[in-house]
């Protein structure tokens, strides 16, 4: 994973966008990490992983009696709406 300053990213954005296809690029400001540039494919993978996690949590809640299918579906829809 590459790490660059905010000034460096400003001066060479195109170069780091290309680099982000292969590996995430951490952007630092005042020596502290503040953001990460990653490929769109990696972003989609992380979104699918998060969706799978929340679906599993809903299934577990249903199986353990904490929530019914309607409550689970409502929670999933609210979660999806919060990201839009």
DSSP file (Angstrom, degrees, kcal/mol; ACC not computed):
  #  RESIDUE AA STRUCTURE BP1 BP2  ACC     N-H-->O    O-->H-N    N-H-->O    O-->H-N    TCO  KAPPA ALPHA  PHI   PSI    X-CA   Y-CA   Z-CA
    1    1 A X              0   0    0      0, 0.0     2,-0.2     0, 0.0    24,-0.2   0.000 360.0 360.0 360.0 130.1    0.0    0.0    0.0
    2    2 A X  E     -a   25   0A   0     22,-1.5    24,-3.4    17,-0.1     2,-0.4  -0.581 360.0-157.6 -86.3 150.1    1.4    3.4   -1.0
    3    3 A X  E     +a   26   0A   0     -2,-0.2     2,-0.3    22,-0.2    24,-0.2  -0.997  18.0 168.5-128.3 129.3    1.3    6.4    1.3
    4    4 A X  E     -a   27   0A   0     22,-3.0    24,-3.1    -2,-0.4     2,-0.1  -0.932  33.7-106.7-137.1 159.3    1.5   10.0    0.0
    5    5 A X  E  >  -a   28   0A   0     -2,-0.3     4,-2.3    22,-0.2     5,-0.2  -0.420  33.1-113.0 -79.9 160.9    1.0   13.5    1.2
    6    6 A X  H  > S+     0   0    0     22,-1.9     4,-1.9     1,-0.2     5,-0.1   0.845 119.6  53.8 -63.1 -33.0   -2.1   15.5    0.3
    7    7 A X  H  > S+     0   0    0     21,-0.2     4,-2.1     2,-0.2    -1,-0.2   0.914 107.9  49.6 -66.1 -42.9    0.2   17.9   -1.6
    8    8 A X  H  > S+     0   0    0      1,-0.2     4,-1.8     2,-0.2    -2,-0.2   0.906 110.7  49.3 -62.7 -42.9    1.7   15.0   -3.6
    9    9 A X  H  < S+     0   0    0     -4,-2.3    -1,-0.2     1,-0.2    -2,-0.2   0.887 110.1  52.2 -65.9 -37.2   -1.8   13.6   -4.5
   10   10 A X  H >< S+     0   0    0     -4,-1.9     3,-0.5     1,-0.2    -1,-0.2   0.907 113.5  43.6 -63.4 -41.5   -2.8   17.1   -5.6
   11   11 A X  H 3< S+     0   0    0     -4,-2.1    -1,-0.2     1,-0.2    -2,-0.2   0.760 129.2  24.8 -76.9 -25.7    0.2   17.4   -7.9
   12   12 A X  T 3X S+     0   0    0     -4,-1.8     4,-1.9    -5,-0.2     3,-0.2  -0.209  71.2 142.6-135.3  44.5    0.1   13.9   -9.3
   13   13 A X  H <> S+     0   0    0     -3,-0.5     4,-2.4     1,-0.2     5,-0.2   0.903  73.3  53.6 -56.1 -47.0   -3.6   12.8   -9.1
   14   14 A X  H  > S+     0   0    0      1,-0.2     4,-1.9     2,-0.2    -1,-0.2   0.899 108.0  50.6 -56.5 -43.3   -3.6   10.9  -12.4
   15   15 A X  H  > S+     0   0    0     -3,-0.2     4,-1.9     1,-0.2    -1,-0.2   0.909 113.1  45.2 -61.4 -43.7   -0.6    8.9  -11.5
   16   16 A X  H  X S+     0   0    0     -4,-1.9     4,-1.9     2,-0.2    -1,-0.2   0.791 107.1  58.2 -76.3 -26.8   -2.1    7.9   -8.1
   17   17 A X  H  X S+     0   0    0     -4,-2.4     4,-0.6    -5,-0.2    -1,-0.2   0.917 109.0  46.5 -64.2 -41.5   -5.4    7.1   -9.7
   18   18 A X  H >X S+     0   0    0     -4,-1.9     3,-1.1    -5,-0.2     4,-0.5   0.905 111.1  52.1 -64.3 -41.4   -3.6    4.6  -11.9
   19   19 A X  H >X S+     0   0    0     -4,-1.9     4,-2.1     1,-0.2     3,-1.2   0.852  99.1  65.0 -62.7 -34.3   -1.7    3.2   -8.9
   20   20 A X  H 3< S+     0   0    0     -4,-1.9    19,-1.1     1,-0.3    -1,-0.2   0.708  88.9  67.6 -65.5 -19.4   -5.0    2.7   -7.0
   21   21 A X  H << S+     0   0    0     -3,-1.1    -1,-0.3    -4,-0.6    -2,-0.2   0.871 111.5  33.1 -65.6 -35.0   -6.1    0.1   -9.6
   22   22 A X  H << S-     0   0    0     -3,-1.2     2,-0.3    -4,-0.5    -2,-0.2   0.818 136.0  -5.1 -90.1 -35.3   -3.3   -2.2   -8.3
   23   23 A X  S  < S-     0   0    0     -4,-2.1    -1,-0.3    14,-0.1    14,-0.1  -0.988  80.5 -88.5-158.4 151.1   -3.2   -1.2   -4.6
   24   24 A X        -     0   0    0     -2,-0.3   -22,-1.5    -3,-0.1     2,-0.5  -0.262  35.0-143.1 -61.2 150.0   -4.9    1.3   -2.2
   25   25 A X  E     -aB   2  37A   0     12,-2.6    12,-2.8   -24,-0.2     2,-0.4  -0.974   8.0-148.4-119.3 118.5   -3.2    4.7   -1.8
   26   26 A X  E     -aB   3  36A   0    -24,-3.4   -22,-3.0    -2,-0.5     2,-0.5  -0.715   9.7-151.3 -86.5 132.3   -3.2    6.2    1.7
   27   27 A X  E     -aB   4  35A   0      8,-3.0     7,-3.1    -2,-0.4     8,-1.4  -0.916  11.2-162.1-107.6 127.1   -3.3   10.0    1.7
   28   28 A X  E     -aB   5  33A   0    -24,-3.1   -22,-1.9    -2,-0.5     2,-0.4  -0.820   9.5-167.9-107.9 146.8   -1.8   11.8    4.7
   29   29 A X  E >  S- B   0  32A   0      3,-2.6     3,-1.6    -2,-0.3   -24,-0.0  -0.994  81.9  -6.5-131.5 126.2   -2.3   15.4    5.8
   30   30 A X  T 3  S-     0   0    0     -2,-0.4    -1,-0.1     1,-0.3     3,-0.1   0.849 132.1 -56.8  56.6  35.6    0.1   16.7    8.5
   31   31 A X  T 3  S+     0   0    0      1,-0.2     2,-0.4     0, 0.0    -1,-0.3   0.512 116.9 108.1  79.4   4.5    1.6   13.3    8.8
   32   32 A X  E <  S-B   29   0A   0     -3,-1.6    -3,-2.6     0, 0.0     2,-0.2  -0.935  75.5-112.0-116.9 138.6   -1.7   11.6    9.6
   33   33 A X  E     +B   28   0A   0     -2,-0.4    -5,-0.3    -5,-0.2     3,-0.1  -0.490  43.1 161.2 -66.5 130.6   -3.7    9.3    7.4
   34   34 A X  E     +     0   0A   0     -7,-3.1     2,-0.3     1,-0.4    -6,-0.2   0.582  57.1   8.0-124.7 -20.0   -7.0   10.9    6.4
   35   35 A X  E     -B   27   0A   0     -8,-1.4    -8,-3.0     2,-0.0     2,-0.4  -0.981  54.0-141.4-158.0 164.6   -8.2    9.1    3.3
   36   36 A X  E     -B   26   0A   0     -2,-0.3     2,-0.5   -10,-0.2   -10,-0.2  -0.999   8.2-153.3-134.7 132.4   -7.7    6.1    1.0
   37   37 A X  E     +B   25   0A   0    -12,-2.8   -12,-2.6    -2,-0.4     2,-0.3  -0.920  27.6 167.8-101.5 126.3   -8.0    6.0   -2.8
   38   38 A X        -     0   0    0     -2,-0.5   -17,-0.2   -14,-0.2   -18,-0.1  -0.923  38.8 -86.1-136.4 163.6   -8.9    2.5   -4.0
   39   39 A X     >  -     0   0    0    -19,-1.1     4,-2.2    -2,-0.3     5,-0.1  -0.236  34.0-120.1 -65.9 155.5  -10.1    1.0   -7.2
   40   40 A X  H  > S+     0   0    0      1,-0.2     4,-2.6     2,-0.2     5,-0.2   0.873 115.1  56.7 -63.4 -36.4  -13.7    0.9   -8.0
   41   41 A X  H  > S+     0   0    0      2,-0.2     4,-2.1     1,-0.2    -1,-0.2   0.901 107.6  47.1 -60.9 -41.5  -13.5   -2.9   -8.2
   42   42 A X  H  > S+     0   0    0      2,-0.2     4,-2.3     1,-0.2    -2,-0.2   0.890 110.3  53.1 -67.4 -39.6  -12.2   -3.0   -4.7
   43   43 A X  H  X S+     0   0    0     -4,-2.2     4,-2.1     2,-0.2    -2,-0.2   0.931 109.7  48.4 -59.4 -46.3  -14.9   -0.7   -3.5
   44   44 A X  H  X S+     0   0    0     -4,-2.6     4,-2.5     1,-0.2    -2,-0.2   0.895 109.7  52.7 -61.8 -40.6  -17.5   -2.9   -5.0
   45   45 A X  H  X S+     0   0    0     -4,-2.1     4,-2.2     1,-0.2    -1,-0.2   0.913 109.8  48.2 -60.6 -43.4  -16.0   -6.0   -3.3
   46   46 A X  H  X S+     0   0    0     -4,-2.3     4,-2.4     2,-0.2    -1,-0.2   0.872 109.9  52.4 -66.3 -36.9  -16.1   -4.2    0.0
   47   47 A X  H  X S+     0   0    0     -4,-2.1     4,-2.6     2,-0.2    -2,-0.2   0.919 109.7  48.4 -64.4 -43.3  -19.7   -3.2   -0.5
   48   48 A X  H  X S+     0   0    0     -4,-2.5     4,-2.5     2,-0.2    -2,-0.2   0.899 110.9  51.7 -62.7 -40.0  -20.6   -6.9   -1.3
   49   49 A X  H  X S+     0   0    0     -4,-2.2     4,-2.2     2,-0.2    -2,-0.2   0.917 110.9  47.1 -62.3 -44.2  -18.8   -8.0    1.8
   50   50 A X  H  X S+     0   0    0     -4,-2.4     4,-2.4     2,-0.2     5,-0.2   0.912 111.0  51.7 -64.2 -42.5  -20.7   -5.5    4.0
   51   51 A X  H  X S+     0   0    0     -4,-2.6     4,-2.3     1,-0.2    -2,-0.2   0.916 110.2  49.3 -59.8 -42.7  -24.0   -6.5    2.4
   52   52 A X  H  X S+     0   0    0     -4,-2.5     4,-2.3     1,-0.2    -1,-0.2   0.896 109.2  53.0 -62.9 -40.8  -23.2  -10.2    3.2
   53   53 A X  H  X S+     0   0    0     -4,-2.2     4,-2.2     1,-0.2    -2,-0.2   0.943 111.6  44.0 -60.0 -49.4  -22.3   -9.3    6.8
   54   54 A X  H  X S+     0   0    0     -4,-2.4     4,-2.2     1,-0.2    -1,-0.2   0.861 111.6  53.5 -69.2 -33.9  -25.6   -7.5    7.4
   55   55 A X  H  X S+     0   0    0     -4,-2.3     4,-2.3    -5,-0.2    -1,-0.2   0.912 109.8  48.8 -63.7 -41.3  -27.6  -10.2    5.7
   56   56 A X  H  X S+     0   0    0     -4,-2.3     4,-2.5     2,-0.2    -2,-0.2   0.889 109.4  52.4 -65.0 -39.3  -26.0  -12.8    8.0
   57   57 A X  H  X S+     0   0    0     -4,-2.2     4,-2.3     2,-0.2    -1,-0.2   0.904 109.9  48.9 -63.3 -40.5  -26.7  -10.6   11.0
   58   58 A X  H  X S+     0   0    0     -4,-2.2     4,-2.4     2,-0.2    -2,-0.2   0.917 110.6  50.1 -65.3 -42.8  -30.4  -10.5   10.0
   59   59 A X  H  X S+     0   0    0     -4,-2.3     4,-2.9     1,-0.2    -2,-0.2   0.921 111.2  49.4 -60.4 -43.2  -30.5  -14.2    9.5
   60   60 A X  H  X S+     0   0    0     -4,-2.5     4,-2.2     1,-0.2     6,-0.3   0.906 109.8  50.9 -63.4 -41.4  -29.0  -14.7   13.0
   61   61 A X  H  <>S+     0   0    0     -4,-2.3     5,-1.9     2,-0.2     6,-1.6   0.900 112.9  46.5 -62.9 -40.3  -31.5  -12.4   14.5
   62   62 A X  H ><5S+     0   0    0     -4,-2.4     3,-1.1     4,-0.2    -2,-0.2   0.941 112.7  48.8 -65.8 -47.2  -34.4  -14.3   12.9
   63   63 A X  H 3<5S+     0   0    0     -4,-2.9    -2,-0.2     1,-0.3    -1,-0.2   0.829 112.9  47.4 -63.9 -32.9  -33.0  -17.7   13.9
   64   64 A X  T 3<5S-     0   0    0     -4,-2.2    -1,-0.3    -5,-0.2    -2,-0.2   0.467 115.6-113.4 -89.9  -0.5  -32.5  -16.6   17.5
   65   65 A X  T < 5S+     0   0    0     -3,-1.1    -3,-0.2    -4,-0.4    -4,-0.1   0.546  85.4 116.4  85.5   6.1  -36.0  -15.1   17.7
   66   66 A X  S   <S+     0   0    0     -5,-1.9     2,-0.3    -6,-0.3    -4,-0.2   0.767  82.5  14.5 -79.0 -25.5  -34.8  -11.5   18.1
   67   67 A X        -     0   0    0     -6,-1.6    -2,-0.3    -9,-0.1    -1,-0.2  -0.998  69.9-133.5-149.2 147.7  -36.4  -10.3   14.9
   68   68 A X     >  -     0   0    0     -2,-0.3     4,-2.4    -3,-0.1     5,-0.2  -0.457  40.8 -95.8 -92.0 172.4  -38.9  -11.6   12.4
   69   69 A X  H  > S+     0   0    0      1,-0.2     4,-2.5     2,-0.2     5,-0.2   0.859 124.4  53.4 -57.4 -37.4  -38.5  -11.6    8.6
   70   70 A X  H  > S+     0   0    0      2,-0.2     4,-2.3     1,-0.2    -1,-0.2   0.920 110.0  47.0 -65.4 -42.6  -40.4   -8.3    8.3
   71   71 A X  H  > S+     0   0    0      2,-0.2     4,-2.3     1,-0.2    -2,-0.2   0.898 112.3  50.6 -65.1 -40.2  -38.1   -6.6   10.8
   72   72 A X  H  X S+     0   0    0     -4,-2.4     4,-2.4     2,-0.2    -2,-0.2   0.928 110.7  48.2 -62.9 -45.4  -35.0   -7.9    9.1
   73   73 A X  H  X S+     0   0    0     -4,-2.5     4,-2.5     1,-0.2    -2,-0.2   0.898 111.0  51.2 -63.7 -40.2  -36.2   -6.7    5.7
   74   74 A X  H  X S+     0   0    0     -4,-2.3     4,-2.5     1,-0.2    -1,-0.2   0.921 110.5  48.9 -62.1 -43.9  -36.9   -3.3    7.1
   75   75 A X  H  X S+     0   0    0     -4,-2.3     4,-2.3     2,-0.2    -2,-0.2   0.902 112.0  48.6 -63.7 -41.3  -33.5   -3.1    8.7
   76   76 A X  H  X S+     0   0    0     -4,-2.4     4,-2.4     2,-0.2    -2,-0.2   0.911 112.1  48.5 -65.5 -41.7  -31.8   -4.1    5.4
   77   77 A X  H  X S+     0   0    0     -4,-2.5     4,-2.3     2,-0.2    -2,-0.2   0.902 111.8  49.4 -65.3 -40.4  -33.8   -1.5    3.4
   78   78 A X  H  X S+     0   0    0     -4,-2.5     4,-1.9     2,-0.2    -1,-0.2   0.905 110.9  50.2 -64.1 -40.9  -33.0    1.2    5.9
   79   79 A X  H  X S+     0   0    0     -4,-2.3     4,-0.9     1,-0.2    -2,-0.2   0.921 112.0  47.1 -62.9 -44.1  -29.3    0.3    5.7
   80   80 A X  H  X S+     0   0    0     -4,-2.4     4,-0.8     1,-0.2     3,-0.4   0.875 111.8  51.4 -65.7 -37.5  -29.4    0.4    1.9
   81   81 A X  H  < S+     0   0    0     -4,-2.3     3,-0.3     1,-0.2    -1,-0.2   0.823 102.9  58.6 -69.1 -31.4  -31.2    3.7    2.0
   82   82 A X  H  < S+     0   0    0     -4,-1.9    -1,-0.2     1,-0.2    -2,-0.2   0.781 106.1  49.6 -68.1 -26.9  -28.6    5.2    4.3
   83   83 A X  H  <        0   0    0     -4,-0.9    -1,-0.2    -3,-0.4    -2,-0.2   0.687 360.0 360.0 -85.9 -19.0  -25.9    4.6    1.8
   84   84 A X     <        0   0    0     -4,-0.8    -1,-0.2    -3,-0.3    -2,-0.1   0.482 360.0 360.0 -74.1 360.0  -27.7    6.1   -1.2
